[in-house]
Amino acid sequence: MISGIVASIIFVGCLGLIFSEKLNRTITSMAGAALMVGVGIGLKFYTEEQAITSIDFNTLGLLLGMMILVALLEPTGFFQFLAVWAGRFSRGKPLHLLILLGTITTVFSMFLDNVTTVVLIAPITILICEILGINPVPYLMAEALLSDTGGVATLVGDPPNVLIASAAGFNFNDFLTHSLPVVLFAWLTALILLRLLFKRELAVKPSNVEAVLKLNPRETLDDWKTARKVLIVLALAIAFFFLEEWLGITPAFVAMGASAIALVWARPNIQETLRRIDWSVLVFFGALFVMVGGLEAAGVLDALVNGLQRLENMPPVLLGVITIWLVAGLSAFVDNVPITIALIPVLQGLGANGMNIQPLWWALVFGAGFGGNGTIIGSTANIVVASLSERTRTPITSKLWNKRGLPVMLATCTIASLLYSLFYPLFE
């Protein structure tokens, strides 16, 4: 009893610090993990060996492999090339530019980290908007919102997907058949809604279209040879993701194998490449796994499972829809990664007690993915874009996000709930 209370206090306290942003999330999670293990040893409910075994190395391997590929692609100028191309192809028309930049962001966020995608595309977007003399806010917000939306579509698109796939045994094709169709409808809904929400801003006629048309996309490509090599390897990795079940290999093996091939082929400055990897994300994940392992060892998750078992008489469709909105609401204020890591063993416990949890996994995917769009702090991509917007005359504020971002989150969650309800048998 005491061990469960103490473990819960540690975990909830860490979530509170992560939400408040008073302390870096990686530092918070490391301190929480160390405290959980220390208290666990003292109260004899958790050991160092249990802490190590609680870490999902399949998830970490997949994330690291994809990070290495992104780190190789980042300095080549490929993303900047796409942004400049979009500016030229749209011929400076605001709505066309919004659709093109939003679509590019959506597609790349399906395969690359959302934060990396917006970090690379957003600065060029600001530059193009400055040249055109138009407000960059609609485009920046579209990139943030659609990066979160697009990430829901594939196994590698968003960290919660990786976590859920590892726990539920989903493969790359499972996401294409279950999640991608929902994302396509959500993406279209988001674009339509953004068009309406930013109607006034998009109606402003650009003042300097000719300057954008003179931009040469090829000049942004600093290293086309390396970009071509990495893109070929990335394409091969995606192909193997499709075949992983047939070949009997894991996504982590594919990602790490692809990154190794890319490193050997491209032969970059390895120190520079490793510097571009966000190691803090991997540490953050590992520490969260350790904390959740402590909750499980202390019996907290079993207690939650026993409490939720009372819901087994609830209509399954209704339970799934409630899960979508509950997780989305939590993910709007707290990073969706700790929410997902905490809920995975709860769902596994419900499954062990005889409940059909297959549809609930997909409800968790949709809630965690779409929920982050609800607030300016709901996802790291949102925070990054808001920070970059401070360089402009019209910074993105929490008040502005609540007016323009929250409706998109509500709309995409509604779409997900409707499709989940209408096609529920397909999620079983």
CORBEL-V946937 format. One record per residue. N is the residue number from 1. RES is the residue in three letters. D_FIRST is the distance of its C-alpha to the first C-alpha in whole Angstrom. Layout:
((N & RES & D_FIRST) (N & RES & D_FIRST))
This chain:
((1 & MET & 0) (2 & ILE & 4) (3 & SER & 5) (4 & GLY & 5) (5 & ILE & 6) (6 & VAL & 9) (7 & ALA & 10) (8 & SER & 11) (9 & ILE & 13) (10 & ILE & 15) (11 & PHE & 16) (12 & VAL & 17) (13 & GLY & 18) (14 & CYS & 20) (15 & LEU & 21) (16 & GLY & 22) (17 & LEU & 25) (18 & ILE & 26) (19 & PHE & 27) (20 & SER & 29) (21 & GLU & 30) (22 & LYS & 30) (23 & LEU & 29) (24 & ASN & 31) (25 & ARG & 28) (26 & THR & 29) (27 & ILE & 28) (28 & THR & 25) (29 & SER & 24) (30 & MET & 25) (31 & ALA & 23) (32 & GLY & 20) (33 & ALA & 20) (34 & ALA & 21) (35 & LEU & 18) (36 & MET & 15) (37 & VAL & 17) (38 & GLY & 17) (39 & VAL & 14) (40 & GLY & 13) (41 & ILE & 15) (42 & GLY & 15) (43 & LEU & 11) (44 & LYS & 12) (45 & PHE & 11) (46 & TYR & 14) (47 & THR & 18) (48 & GLU & 21) (49 & GLU & 22) (50 & GLN & 19) (51 & ALA & 20) (52 & ILE & 24) (53 & THR & 23) (54 & SER & 21) (55 & ILE & 25) (56 & ASP & 27) (57 & PHE & 30) (58 & ASN & 32) (59 & THR & 31) (60 & LEU & 32) (61 & GLY & 35) (62 & LEU & 37) (63 & LEU & 36) (64 & LEU & 38) (65 & GLY & 41) (66 & MET & 41) (67 & MET & 41) (68 & ILE & 44) (69 & LEU & 46) (70 & VAL & 46) (71 & ALA & 46) (72 & LEU & 49) (73 & LEU & 51) (74 & GLU & 50) (75 & PRO & 53) (76 & THR & 55) (77 & GLY & 56) (78 & PHE & 55) (79 & PHE & 53) (80 & GLN & 55) (81 & PHE & 58) (82 & LEU & 56) (83 & ALA & 56) (84 & VAL & 59) (85 & TRP & 61) (86 & ALA & 59) (87 & GLY & 60) (88 & ARG & 64) (89 & PHE & 63) (90 & SER & 62) (91 & ARG & 65) (92 & GLY & 64) (93 & LYS & 63) (94 & PRO & 60) (95 & LEU & 58) (96 & HIS & 59) (97 & LEU & 58) (98 & LEU & 54) (99 & ILE & 54) (100 & LEU & 55) (101 & LEU & 53) (102 & GLY & 50) (103 & THR & 51) (104 & ILE & 51) (105 & THR & 48) (106 & THR & 46) (107 & VAL & 48) (108 & PHE & 47) (109 & SER & 43) (110 & MET & 43) (111 & PHE & 43) (112 & LEU & 43) (113 & ASP & 40) (114 & ASN & 40) (115 & VAL & 40) (116 & THR & 43) (117 & THR & 45) (118 & VAL & 45) (119 & VAL & 46) (120 & LEU & 49) (121 & ILE & 50) (122 & ALA & 49) (123 & PRO & 52) (124 & ILE & 55) (125 & THR & 54) (126 & ILE & 54) (127 & LEU & 57) (128 & ILE & 59) (129 & CYS & 58) (130 & GLU & 60) (131 & ILE & 63) (132 & LEU & 63) (133 & GLY & 63) (134 & ILE & 60) (135 & ASN & 56) (136 & PRO & 54) (137 & VAL & 51) (138 & PRO & 51) (139 & TYR & 51) (140 & LEU & 48) (141 & MET & 46) (142 & ALA & 47) (143 & GLU & 46) (144 & ALA & 43) (145 & LEU & 42) (146 & LEU & 44) (147 & SER & 42) (148 & ASP & 39) (149 & THR & 40) (150 & GLY & 42) (151 & GLY & 39) (152 & VAL & 38) (153 & ALA & 41) (154 & THR & 40) (155 & LEU & 37) (156 & VAL & 38) (157 & GLY & 39) (158 & ASP & 35) (159 & PRO & 32) (160 & PRO & 30) (161 & ASN & 33) (162 & VAL & 33) (163 & LEU & 29) (164 & ILE & 29) (165 & ALA & 32) (166 & SER & 30) (167 & ALA & 27) (168 & ALA & 29) (169 & GLY & 32) (170 & PHE & 35) (171 & ASN & 38) (172 & PHE & 41) (173 & ASN & 43) (174 & ASP & 40) (175 & PHE & 39) (176 & LEU & 43) (177 & THR & 43) (178 & HIS & 40) (179 & SER & 40) (180 & LEU & 43) (181 & PRO & 45) (182 & VAL & 42) (183 & VAL & 43) (184 & LEU & 46) (185 & PHE & 46) (186 & ALA & 44) (187 & TRP & 46) (188 & LEU & 49) (189 & THR & 47) (190 & ALA & 46) (191 & LEU & 50) (192 & ILE & 51) (193 & LEU & 49) (194 & LEU & 50) (195 & ARG & 53) (196 & LEU & 53) (197 & LEU & 51) (198 & PHE & 53) (199 & LYS & 56) (200 & ARG & 58) (201 & GLU & 57) (202 & LEU & 58) (203 & ALA & 61) (204 & VAL & 62) (205 & LYS & 65) (206 & PRO & 65) (207 & SER & 67) (208 & ASN & 68) (209 & VAL & 68) (210 & GLU & 70) (211 & ALA & 68) (212 & VAL & 65) (213 & LEU & 68) (214 & LYS & 69) (215 & LEU & 66) (216 & ASN & 66) (217 & PRO & 63) (218 & ARG & 64) (219 & GLU & 64) (220 & THR & 60) (221 & LEU & 60) (222 & ASP & 60) (223 & ASP & 59) (224 & TRP & 60) (225 & LYS & 60) (226 & THR & 57) (227 & ALA & 56) (228 & ARG & 58) (229 & LYS & 56) (230 & VAL & 52) (231 & LEU & 53) (232 & ILE & 54) (233 & VAL & 51) (234 & LEU & 49) (235 & ALA & 51) (236 & LEU & 51) (237 & ALA & 47) (238 & ILE & 47) (239 & ALA & 49) (240 & PHE & 47) (241 & PHE & 44) (242 & PHE & 46) (243 & LEU & 46) (244 & GLU & 43) (245 & GLU & 42) (246 & TRP & 46) (247 & LEU & 46) (248 & GLY & 42) (249 & ILE & 41) (250 & THR & 38) (251 & PRO & 39) (252 & ALA & 38) (253 & PHE & 40) (254 & VAL & 43) (255 & ALA & 42) (256 & MET & 42) (257 & GLY & 45) (258 & ALA & 47) (259 & SER & 46) (260 & ALA & 47) (261 & ILE & 51) (262 & ALA & 51) (263 & LEU & 51) (264 & VAL & 53) (265 & TRP & 55) (266 & ALA & 55) (267 & ARG & 55) (268 & PRO & 54) (269 & ASN & 53) (270 & ILE & 50) (271 & GLN & 49) (272 & GLU & 49) (273 & THR & 48) (274 & LEU & 44) (275 & ARG & 44) (276 & ARG & 44) (277 & ILE & 41) (278 & ASP & 38) (279 & TRP & 36) (280 & SER & 33) (281 & VAL & 32) (282 & LEU & 32) (283 & VAL & 30) (284 & PHE & 28) (285 & PHE & 27) (286 & GLY & 26) (287 & ALA & 24) (288 & LEU & 22) (289 & PHE & 22) (290 & VAL & 20) (291 & MET & 17) (292 & VAL & 17) (293 & GLY & 16) (294 & GLY & 14) (295 & LEU & 12) (296 & GLU & 13) (297 & ALA & 12) (298 & ALA & 8) (299 & GLY & 8) (300 & VAL & 9) (301 & LEU & 12) (302 & ASP & 12) (303 & ALA & 10) (304 & LEU & 13) (305 & VAL & 16) (306 & ASN & 15) (307 & GLY & 16) (308 & LEU & 19) (309 & GLN & 20) (310 & ARG & 21) (311 & LEU & 24) (312 & GLU & 26) (313 & ASN & 28) (314 & MET & 29) (315 & PRO & 32) (316 & PRO & 32) (317 & VAL & 34) (318 & LEU & 32) (319 & LEU & 29) (320 & GLY & 31) (321 & VAL & 32) (322 & ILE & 29) (323 & THR & 28) (324 & ILE & 31) (325 & TRP & 31) (326 & LEU & 27) (327 & VAL & 27) (328 & ALA & 30) (329 & GLY & 29) (330 & LEU & 26) (331 & SER & 29) (332 & ALA & 31) (333 & PHE & 29) (334 & VAL & 27) (335 & ASP & 28) (336 & ASN & 28) (337 & VAL & 27) (338 & PRO & 23) (339 & ILE & 23) (340 & THR & 24) (341 & ILE & 22) (342 & ALA & 19) (343 & LEU & 21) (344 & ILE & 22) (345 & PRO & 19) (346 & VAL & 18) (347 & LEU & 22) (348 & GLN & 22) (349 & GLY & 19) (350 & LEU & 21) (351 & GLY & 24) (352 & ALA & 23) (353 & ASN & 22) (354 & GLY & 26) (355 & MET & 26) (356 & ASN & 29) (357 & ILE & 28) (358 & GLN & 31) (359 & PRO & 32) (360 & LEU & 29) (361 & TRP & 29) (362 & TRP & 33) (363 & ALA & 31) (364 & LEU & 29) (365 & VAL & 32) (366 & PHE & 34) (367 & GLY & 31) (368 & ALA & 30) (369 & GLY & 34) (370 & PHE & 36) (371 & GLY & 33) (372 & GLY & 34) (373 & ASN & 37) (374 & GLY & 36) (375 & THR & 36) (376 & ILE & 38) (377 & ILE & 34) (378 & GLY & 33) (379 & SER & 34) (380 & THR & 36) (381 & ALA & 39) (382 & ASN & 39) (383 & ILE & 39) (384 & VAL & 41) (385 & VAL & 44) (386 & ALA & 43) (387 & SER & 44) (388 & LEU & 47) (389 & SER & 48) (390 & GLU & 48) (391 & ARG & 51) (392 & THR & 53) (393 & ARG & 55) (394 & THR & 52) (395 & PRO & 49) (396 & ILE & 46) (397 & THR & 44) (398 & SER & 41) (399 & LYS & 43) (400 & LEU & 45) (401 & TRP & 42) (402 & ASN & 41) (403 & LYS & 44) (404 & ARG & 45) (405 & GLY & 42) (406 & LEU & 40) (407 & PRO & 42) (408 & VAL & 42) (409 & MET & 39) (410 & LEU & 39) (411 & ALA & 42) (412 & THR & 40) (413 & CYS & 37) (414 & THR & 39) (415 & ILE & 42) (416 & ALA & 39) (417 & SER & 37) (418 & LEU & 41) (419 & LEU & 41) (420 & TYR & 38) (421 & SER & 39) (422 & LEU & 42) (423 & PHE & 42) (424 & TYR & 39) (425 & PRO & 40) (426 & LEU & 41) (427 & PHE & 37) (428 & GLU & 36))
